[in-house]
Amino acid sequence: MSLEDLAAHLRRASRLTVLTGAGISAASGVPTFRGAEGLWRQYRPEDLATPAAFHRDPILVWEWYAWRRALVGKCRPNPGHDVLARWSRERRCTVVTQNVDDLHHQAGTEGVIRLHGSLWELRCAGLPVPGRTRRRTGVCDDEWRDDRVPFAETPPRCPQCGGLARPAIVWFGEALRDSDLRAATAATRCDLFIAIGTSAIVHPAAGLLHDAKRQGAVTAEINPVPTPASGIVDIAIHGAAEDVLPRLDLLLSF
Ligand code: BV8
């Protein structure tokens, strides 16, 4: 199956869902999780993006996120993001993303379902800043956006209780927000489901393609290399998102 086959399905689709992973932001300069450039110092994301890591060493985890915010803050959407943003407005396309870089939002994509939150949003961790006290116990219901790079103070603090803030991001071992999971599950009821730039390893995101297939959707994948999903999709396009999506979009204009 080829790009023209995928374009033909895109023309016919009345409901299109796209699941994106770190690969769609690679061309914008955002490191992927499992690419060679994805590592930070000697750590793996699975070692740092966990509640246990944050409880053990919140300063180290915040150093990792501060490094990512400083890097991602300089990145801009690439042509792959721009095509999906237009499709979200013109082609009844729902974008479900695993990424926390907010580049789909920056590209003007409507109705993005952010499964894992955002680098730019924080919430109360329900913990004291190491060596300090808090004005109350429990977790404040506050969640707020803070785009400052660097933060006014590190680690950033909850404005309500003066305790430790944490990234409003879903870590490994944490449940996704019910509302996001419901929205993503609803989006698997579609004619065409395309997974773009994801290693198809992390669940429940990686299961969405299987859900769509079970409900009768045509499934496709856009990735330079094979993934665990390559063997089950109807159409596997081996290529970079920032190249393939504009070529697909051009085919749709004929
Ligand atoms: C959950 C935010 C249950 C963090 C992320 C043991 C204990 C607990 C849970 C588990 C466990 N074992 C397994 C699990 C489930 C676990 C999981 O799936 N683990 C994996 C490692 C097996 N999942 C979870 O923990 C989830 N929660 O299960 O909760 C629960 C229920 C009730 C109550 C309590 C608990 C939560 C998972 C979310 C983790 N957070 N991100 C942060 O960013 O700081 S995950 C993170 O990695 C990403 O968000 C993404 O989801 C995931 C994978 O990354 P990808 O996006 O795929 O990127 P990757 O680098 O891997 O691949 C890039 C791809 O792009 C490659 O294929 C490459 O070829 C391609 N590419 C490169 N360049 C391009 C390109 N493609 C196109 N164009 C290019 N130019």
Residues whose N, C-alpha, C, O or C-beta is under 5 A from the ligand:
A	BS01	BV8	G21 A22 G23 I24 A26 A27 T32 F33 R34 G35 A49 Q98 N99 V100 H116 I169 V170 W171 F172 G173 E174 A175 G197 T198 S199 A200 I201 V202 H203 P204 I222 N223 P224 V225 G239 A240 A241 E242
